[in-house]
Amino acid sequence: MDGIFLIICWGNWIITTFILDKKHPRRFHISLLSLLLIIFAHDQMLIGAYSISVTYLILVFQSFYFVINLSLKEKGYLFITSLMVTMLYTGIYLLELYERAVFKTDGRWYIFVAIMVVIQLVYPVKSHLGKKFLALSVGLLQGDWLIAVILHSVSFPYKIGGLPFLDFYIFHLGAILIMHWLGNLIRSLDIKSFAAKEKQKSYE
């Protein structure tokens, strides 16, 4: 999983800059965002007692931009879902940190499975992909901040939005994208299969 964030950002930047149709409405936005995430991936700033990745702050502002454009009902739904993601991420991360013997493998896989289950249960297959992305993004960003606050209370150093978190973050987004595509593919095949059976019945 190490380095996957930068690899995907570089890939996005190359595709949107040199391959994607220049008339695509989001081409410039995606290209600029990918470039900024790459440039500031290793930079950090101090806000109070906390060391925060500049790339993390960019992701926070990006998520906030999409949240403010949601309806009140959608914001409420997003709040509940992202809070569930935050609690899962923070809870399992801290449990592994203090009781590593509980886990037989890397705790990140437990977090991954738990969060994927929640997202798929809350948002059906046909749900808008952007809503899944936003709920996951807000939940993980909140979770990393909450971890830093808790660890700071016991004088344990922690960088908010460090590269390990960014790799973890982009891995989840990629998994959501793949699962969404697979879900739609299966649904499409089921519809075609049903249509073919109905057509066959009509000839009988």
NULUM-917147 format. One record per residue (C-alpha): residue number from 1; residue in one letter; z, x, y. Coordinates in nm, 4 decimals, padded with zeros to 6 digits. Last residue first. Layout:
<atoms>
+-----+----+----------+----------+----------+
:   i : aa :        Z :        X :        Y :
+-----+----+----------+----------+----------+
: NUM :  A :        Z :        X :        Y :
...
+-----+----+----------+----------+----------+
</atoms>
This chain:
<atoms>
+-----+----+----------+----------+----------+
:   i : aa :        Z :        X :        Y :
+-----+----+----------+----------+----------+
: 204 :  E : -02.6973 : -04.3164 : -01.9355 :
: 203 :  Y : -02.8666 : -04.1910 : -01.6201 :
: 202 :  S : -02.5747 : -04.2880 : -01.3939 :
: 201 :  K : -02.3352 : -04.1108 : -01.6286 :
: 200 :  Q : -02.5187 : -03.7806 : -01.5761 :
: 199 :  K : -02.4902 : -03.8180 : -01.1998 :
: 198 :  E : -02.1182 : -03.8846 : -01.2310 :
: 197 :  K : -02.0778 : -03.5757 : -01.4491 :
: 196 :  A : -02.2739 : -03.3610 : -01.2019 :
: 195 :  A : -02.0675 : -03.4913 : -00.9092 :
: 194 :  F : -01.7433 : -03.4092 : -01.0944 :
: 193 :  S : -01.8646 : -03.0571 : -01.1701 :
: 192 :  K : -01.9732 : -03.0089 : -00.8091 :
: 191 :  I : -01.6338 : -03.1290 : -00.6847 :
: 190 :  D : -01.4489 : -02.9057 : -00.9319 :
: 189 :  L : -01.6623 : -02.6064 : -00.8296 :
: 188 :  S : -01.5825 : -02.6692 : -00.4623 :
: 187 :  R : -01.2094 : -02.6960 : -00.5348 :
: 186 :  I : -01.2184 : -02.3733 : -00.7339 :
: 185 :  L : -01.4016 : -02.1974 : -00.4500 :
: 184 :  N : -01.1663 : -02.3419 : -00.1870 :
: 183 :  G : -00.8648 : -02.2170 : -00.3782 :
: 182 :  L : -01.0242 : -01.8771 : -00.4345 :
: 181 :  W : -01.1004 : -01.8429 : -00.0633 :
: 180 :  H : -00.7453 : -01.9416 :  00.0336 :
: 179 :  M : -00.5968 : -01.7059 : -00.2255 :
: 178 :  I : -00.8083 : -01.4180 : -00.0909 :
: 177 :  L : -00.7116 : -01.4881 :  00.2713 :
: 176 :  I : -00.3422 : -01.5276 :  00.1873 :
: 175 :  A : -00.3514 : -01.1966 : -00.0014 :
: 174 :  G : -00.5146 : -01.0222 :  00.2942 :
: 173 :  L : -00.2503 : -01.1573 :  00.5311 :
: 172 :  H :  00.0236 : -01.0381 :  00.2955 :
: 171 :  F : -00.1228 : -00.6872 :  00.2714 :
: 170 :  I : -00.1565 : -00.6800 :  00.6520 :
: 169 :  Y :  00.2184 : -00.7301 :  00.6962 :
: 168 :  F :  00.3279 : -00.4842 :  00.4254 :
: 167 :  D :  00.1068 : -00.2150 :  00.5764 :
: 166 :  L :  00.2461 : -00.3014 :  00.9213 :
: 165 :  F :  00.6027 : -00.2870 :  00.7854 :
: 164 :  P :  00.5505 :  00.0591 :  00.6360 :
: 163 :  L :  00.3821 :  00.1659 :  00.9643 :
: 162 :  G :  00.6834 :  00.0735 :  01.1777 :
: 161 :  G :  00.7149 : -00.2721 :  01.3322 :
: 160 :  I :  01.0769 : -00.2403 :  01.4401 :
: 159 :  K :  01.2089 :  00.1090 :  01.3757 :
: 158 :  Y :  01.5452 :  00.1089 :  01.1969 :
: 157 :  P :  01.8539 :  00.3244 :  01.2421 :
: 156 :  F :  02.1759 :  00.2002 :  01.0720 :
: 155 :  S :  02.4691 :  00.1681 :  01.3137 :
: 154 :  V :  02.6206 : -00.1312 :  01.1285 :
: 153 :  S :  02.5166 : -00.3812 :  01.3980 :
: 152 :  H :  02.1845 : -00.1966 :  01.4246 :
: 151 :  L :  02.1101 : -00.2942 :  01.0639 :
: 150 :  I :  02.1463 : -00.6643 :  01.1475 :
: 149 :  V :  01.9362 : -00.6435 :  01.4646 :
: 148 :  A :  01.6657 : -00.4349 :  01.2938 :
: 147 :  I :  01.6444 : -00.6803 :  01.0032 :
: 146 :  L :  01.6117 : -00.9686 :  01.2501 :
: 145 :  W :  01.3182 : -00.7958 :  01.4258 :
: 144 :  D :  01.1440 : -00.7393 :  01.0932 :
: 143 :  G :  01.1989 : -01.1026 :  00.9976 :
: 142 :  Q :  01.0672 : -01.2409 :  01.3255 :
: 141 :  L :  00.7438 : -01.0475 :  01.2771 :
: 140 :  L :  00.7250 : -01.1608 :  00.9132 :
: 139 :  G :  00.7724 : -01.5292 :  00.9960 :
: 138 :  V :  00.5386 : -01.5259 :  01.2962 :
: 137 :  S :  00.2597 : -01.3666 :  01.0919 :
: 136 :  L :  00.3053 : -01.5880 :  00.7859 :
: 135 :  A :  00.3081 : -01.9090 :  00.9886 :
: 134 :  L :  00.0121 : -01.7876 :  01.1964 :
: 133 :  F : -00.1984 : -01.6820 :  00.8986 :
: 132 :  K : -00.1355 : -02.0100 :  00.7162 :
: 131 :  K : -00.2252 : -02.2066 :  01.0285 :
: 130 :  G : -00.5423 : -01.9995 :  01.0763 :
: 129 :  L : -00.6551 : -02.0761 :  00.7204 :
: 128 :  H : -00.6718 : -02.4478 :  00.7982 :
: 127 :  S : -00.5294 : -02.6451 :  00.5077 :
: 126 :  K : -00.7628 : -02.7296 :  00.2174 :
: 125 :  V : -00.5489 : -02.5445 : -00.0363 :
: 124 :  P : -00.2280 : -02.7212 :  00.0655 :
: 123 :  Y :  00.0129 : -02.5568 :  00.3150 :
: 122 :  V :  00.3833 : -02.5828 :  00.2365 :
: 121 :  L :  00.3546 : -02.5053 : -00.1342 :
: 120 :  Q :  00.0995 : -02.2253 : -00.0899 :
: 119 :  I :  00.2997 : -02.0652 :  00.1925 :
: 118 :  V :  00.6265 : -02.0871 : -00.0022 :
: 117 :  V :  00.4790 : -01.9406 : -00.3220 :
: 116 :  M :  00.3159 : -01.6547 : -00.1308 :
: 115 :  I :  00.6470 : -01.5791 :  00.0423 :
: 114 :  A :  00.8413 : -01.5574 : -00.2847 :
: 113 :  V :  00.5752 : -01.3443 : -00.4574 :
: 112 :  F :  00.5530 : -01.0967 : -00.1689 :
: 111 :  I :  00.9278 : -01.0691 : -00.1211 :
: 110 :  Y :  00.9752 : -00.9944 : -00.4905 :
: 109 :  W :  00.6937 : -00.7400 : -00.4691 :
: 108 :  R :  00.8577 : -00.5769 : -00.1677 :
: 107 :  G :  01.1736 : -00.5278 : -00.3725 :
: 106 :  D :  01.0064 : -00.2472 : -00.5678 :
: 105 :  T :  01.0887 : -00.2898 : -00.9379 :
: 104 :  K :  01.3838 : -00.3798 : -01.1617 :
: 103 :  F :  01.5797 : -00.5210 : -00.8693 :
: 102 :  V :  01.9554 : -00.5857 : -00.8785 :
: 101 :  A :  02.0265 : -00.2107 : -00.8898 :
: 100 :  R :  01.9138 : -00.1825 : -00.5260 :
:  99 :  E :  02.2221 : -00.3700 : -00.4064 :
:  98 :  Y :  02.2581 : -00.2861 : -00.0350 :
:  97 :  L :  01.8957 : -00.2181 :  00.0590 :
:  96 :  E :  01.7546 : -00.4522 : -00.2051 :
:  95 :  L :  01.9696 : -00.7363 : -00.0731 :
:  94 :  L :  01.8681 : -00.6486 :  00.2825 :
:  93 :  Y :  01.4968 : -00.6776 :  00.2020 :
:  92 :  I :  01.5471 : -00.9931 : -00.0084 :
:  91 :  G :  01.7312 : -01.1729 :  00.2724 :
:  90 :  T :  01.5113 : -01.0564 :  00.5586 :
:  89 :  Y :  01.1806 : -01.1474 :  00.3949 :
:  88 :  L :  01.3032 : -01.4762 :  00.2498 :
:  87 :  M :  01.4787 : -01.5789 :  00.5712 :
:  86 :  T :  01.1775 : -01.4941 :  00.7868 :
:  85 :  V :  00.9346 : -01.6790 :  00.5581 :
:  84 :  M :  01.1549 : -01.9901 :  00.5676 :
:  83 :  L :  01.1794 : -01.9601 :  00.9466 :
:  82 :  S :  00.7994 : -01.9345 :  00.9657 :
:  81 :  T :  00.7682 : -02.2651 :  00.7799 :
:  80 :  I :  01.0253 : -02.4516 :  00.9903 :
:  79 :  F :  00.8917 : -02.3227 :  01.3228 :
:  78 :  L :  00.5292 : -02.3833 :  01.2226 :
:  77 :  Y :  00.6001 : -02.7480 :  01.1454 :
:  76 :  G :  00.7746 : -02.7884 :  01.4805 :
:  75 :  K :  00.4905 : -02.6135 :  01.6615 :
:  74 :  E :  00.2354 : -02.8343 :  01.4842 :
:  73 :  K :  00.4186 : -03.1469 :  01.5995 :
:  72 :  L :  00.4362 : -03.0203 :  01.9583 :
:  71 :  S :  00.0630 : -02.9420 :  01.9573 :
:  70 :  L : -00.0489 : -02.5819 :  01.9219 :
:  69 :  N : -00.1968 : -02.3738 :  02.2055 :
:  68 :  I :  00.1357 : -02.2021 :  02.2789 :
:  67 :  V :  00.1457 : -02.0743 :  01.9192 :
:  66 :  F : -00.1922 : -01.8986 :  01.9389 :
:  65 :  Y : -00.0952 : -01.6836 :  02.2379 :
:  64 :  F :  00.2490 : -01.6199 :  02.0876 :
:  63 :  S :  00.0832 : -01.4726 :  01.7771 :
:  62 :  Q : -00.1210 : -01.2301 :  01.9889 :
:  61 :  F :  00.1843 : -01.1400 :  02.1965 :
:  60 :  V :  00.3820 : -01.0612 :  01.8796 :
:  59 :  L :  00.0913 : -00.8671 :  01.7272 :
:  58 :  I :  00.0646 : -00.6548 :  02.0422 :
:  57 :  L :  00.4409 : -00.5969 :  02.0313 :
:  56 :  Y :  00.4164 : -00.4735 :  01.6719 :
:  55 :  T :  00.1339 : -00.2390 :  01.7723 :
:  54 :  V :  00.3637 : -00.0932 :  02.0384 :
:  53 :  S :  00.6178 : -00.0154 :  01.7651 :
:  52 :  I :  00.9753 : -00.0872 :  01.8698 :
:  51 :  S :  01.2781 :  00.1427 :  01.8840 :
:  50 :  Y :  01.5811 : -00.0712 :  01.9669 :
:  49 :  A :  01.8876 :  00.0110 :  02.1759 :
:  48 :  G :  01.7515 : -00.1510 :  02.4891 :
:  47 :  I :  01.3770 : -00.1641 :  02.4530 :
:  46 :  L :  01.2596 :  00.1808 :  02.3502 :
:  45 :  M :  00.8890 :  00.2321 :  02.2962 :
:  44 :  Q :  00.6717 :  00.3287 :  02.0041 :
:  43 :  D :  00.3321 :  00.4766 :  01.9396 :
:  42 :  H :  00.1873 :  00.5488 :  01.5939 :
:  41 :  A : -00.0148 :  00.2272 :  01.5586 :
:  40 :  F : -00.1080 :  00.2265 :  01.9299 :
:  39 :  I : -00.4736 :  00.3258 :  01.8992 :
:  38 :  I : -00.5340 :  00.1391 :  01.5727 :
:  37 :  L : -00.3859 : -00.1912 :  01.6906 :
:  36 :  L : -00.5773 : -00.1574 :  02.0177 :
:  35 :  L : -00.9067 : -00.1072 :  01.8324 :
:  34 :  S : -00.8507 : -00.4066 :  01.6054 :
:  33 :  L : -00.7641 : -00.6275 :  01.9048 :
:  32 :  L : -01.0737 : -00.5161 :  02.0949 :
:  31 :  S : -01.3065 : -00.5849 :  01.8008 :
:  30 :  I : -01.1456 : -00.9208 :  01.7234 :
:  29 :  H : -01.1707 : -01.0352 :  02.0867 :
:  28 :  F : -01.5245 : -00.9037 :  02.1371 :
:  27 :  R : -01.6620 : -01.0776 :  01.8263 :
:  26 :  R : -01.4790 : -01.4057 :  01.8731 :
:  25 :  P : -01.7681 : -01.6142 :  02.0078 :
:  24 :  H : -02.0327 : -01.4574 :  01.7754 :
:  23 :  K : -02.3385 : -01.3878 :  01.9910 :
:  22 :  K : -02.3331 : -01.0169 :  01.9081 :
:  21 :  D : -02.3748 : -01.1014 :  01.5389 :
:  20 :  L : -02.1292 : -00.8904 :  01.3383 :
:  19 :  I : -02.2508 : -00.5494 :  01.2167 :
:  18 :  F : -02.1761 : -00.2786 :  01.4747 :
:  17 :  T : -01.8655 : -00.3765 :  01.6688 :
:  16 :  T : -01.7231 : -00.6549 :  01.4509 :
:  15 :  I : -01.7831 : -00.4665 :  01.1251 :
:  14 :  I : -01.6641 : -00.1274 :  01.2519 :
:  13 :  W : -01.3517 : -00.2740 :  01.4160 :
:  12 :  N : -01.2598 : -00.4804 :  01.1119 :
:  11 :  G : -01.2975 : -00.1795 :  00.8813 :
:  10 :  W : -01.0848 :  00.0361 :  01.1106 :
:   9 :  C : -00.8185 : -00.2367 :  01.1163 :
:   8 :  I : -00.8358 : -00.2663 :  00.7367 :
:   7 :  I : -00.7896 :  00.1080 :  00.6859 :
:   6 :  L : -00.5133 :  00.1260 :  00.9477 :
:   5 :  F : -00.3103 : -00.1455 :  00.7768 :
:   4 :  I : -00.3772 : -00.0133 :  00.4251 :
:   3 :  G : -00.2197 :  00.3241 :  00.5024 :
:   2 :  D :  00.0441 :  00.3018 :  00.2297 :
:   1 :  M :  00.0000 :  00.0000 :  00.0000 :
+-----+----+----------+----------+----------+
</atoms>
